Structure formats: C-alpha cells, structure tokens
Amino acid sequence: MKWQQDSCVVHCKYKNLVVYFRVPLDFDLSSTRPETIELLNLVLFSPFHKEMLDRDFPAHDLKSKRCGLAFSGGLDSTAAMMLLPKDTELCYMRRDFESLLKHDNADRFCEAIPKRVWSVRSNHEKIRTLHGERVGFSMDLSCMAHVILLADYLNVGRICTGIVLEDTYLRGCSFQSLSESSIIGVDPFCFNFWRMVFNSFGFDLCLPVYGLSEVVTSKIVNNSDYRDLASACLRSDGECMACYKCYRKNLLKQNPIKINNGTLKMMDIGRLSHLPSLLYGLSKCEITSGPIVKKYQKALTQNLDFLERYPDFYLHDAIDAELIDAIKNNLSLLGVEAMDKEDVNNIKSFKRY
Ligand SMILES: [Zn+2]
C-alpha cells in the first residue's frame, strides 16, 4: 500500500476505502523509514493478504531502545505503562468515526497524565469491513498501528501493548505455550513469528503484561493513583454498568454488580472473553448461582489463585533481555510476586471445560 501525506493526514487507498491517520503537525512521512511503513502495512493488511508474509525476515539491529506504548486508558495498558521505563511514549488511538465507543474516560485520563499522550485519529478499524467482518482491528497487533507509524518521529524502537495472560497463554481452552500461541489471530503464525517480523524492521515487539492476568493488572492499577482514572468501559462517560467489561472489572474489585444484559449477550454468543479472571472474580465474591456459575461449574472447581501472580517464564518469552530486570523490579515494587511451582502446575492444567 502506498501512503501519502496531505497536511496532518497520512492516507492510502485500499479497495474503495481511504485509510488514514491524523498525525502531529510537524510529522513528516518522508522522514519515516520505508521499513516502518512496510511493517505498518503488514499489521494492517496481511490478515487479508497472507502472501505478504511469504518472504524472509532477516534480523536487524534495534533502531532505538525507547518504548512506545499503545495506550488505551484501560487497566491493562495502564499497568503496562507503570511497568515500562518512565520515558515511554504513550500513543492513544482514537476511532475517527461514529460508533458506540466513547472516548470520555480515556480523554480524562490522558489530560490528567503529567506528560504528553499522542492522540492519533484513524479509521483503520474499517479495513475489516471490506472483508465481511465487523469493525475492529485487522488482528490483535493492529492496535499498535499508530505507534508504528509514529515510531521514527518519536524515536521509538520497542513497540508495546497491554495484551494480558487471558489473551496469550490462556487464550484457548487450555494453557498454550508460546510456540502454540496465536495471539495475532492469523493462524498458524504465532507470537514468535511476529517478534521476528518486528525485529527484521529494526523494532522489538514488547509485551510487558503478557504474563499478567487481569487480576494482577486490576490490582496494580487499583492500588495506584490511577485508580479513578483508568476505566475499562468503552460505552459511557464513567461506567455504564450494562456491559460485560463493567461486570467483570467490578467483580475483580470485589464490588460485584448484578449480572447485566451485556454479559448475558456475550455468554449467549460464546464470547465471554477473559474467562479465567471472570471465574476468579465470581469465586472471590462468593457468587454461587446464576447462569455463568451454572455453565462453568466444573471450571470453577479449580484453584485459580495462580492468577494473582505472574509466571516467571513470560519475562523471557515476551520482553527483550535488556528490559527484563527493570520490569521484574517494577513488579516487585508494585507487590506482584512470581508464581511458585504449584501455581505453574495450576496454570498449565487450567481448563475451561
Ligand atoms: Zn460498561
């Protein structure tokens, strides 16, 4: 795809859609490396054009050690921000078309942070609709597209996002090791493959909360000054209390709300995401009846306390060796411990049933 810049809009034509990003005024596309644009094309379009990945990806040196985080204002990316170095650039992707998604919570958060948050408006979530799918990211890693586009401008080499344990090791029906993991949603390619792709363009794919459950990210944020700013709800200014996220996140705050329509709808269509943390929340709030408890009775008999800690192996799986000690130190400062042997057995034997 050929990208062009007109004033503060970087755009390309894809089928009958003009895909665009609104960039900072002094951004200059001609100063962006061709490799950076190639990577942007891969994360946006390769899910629909797999031949784009049919090539070699030789390793290249990291062009910068600085981190750029796809920051959403939710709990997971806030926890990621707290674990990453202080000079991490925060980049917020703002959906630039009418939808149910509300930006009020993220706006309030971005304004309260004592550093600049780069807000990038884009319509790239429409690309999928040209392939008969509903609006959304082309694949999981497309949530980083705006960070990749700004990477050279911001002198960023490590591209980071807040993908958590429930979307990585526990994404399937049972534990998946890194080599089996398909977090990018384009089987059969896995995280290792994408890390190699990023490396070949001079970037590092860095996932600081890859091994942390929502139980941990919620705890980190709820114990911090950001507790009243980070919000998972995308439907309302504040919490709508009617969506699945509001239901799940309140369970994790041990502040259960009545099961709502959003949750029931997700259950009906088989899309109760982050199920391990949901089950953990139900069990900690001692909720012993209702449709979810009924459906997942067997899964609820498992010891889920391992979700309070992190598996040591994730640090080596998802984070560059040079950053591991800093992240480990921050986890310790935030009171998050590593899993012991019993926890590791429990995570590896976890089943949804
Ligand atoms: Zn909500």
Residues whose N, C-alpha, C, O or C-beta is under 5 A from the ligand:
A	BS01	ZN	C233 R235 E239 C240 M241 A242 C243 C246
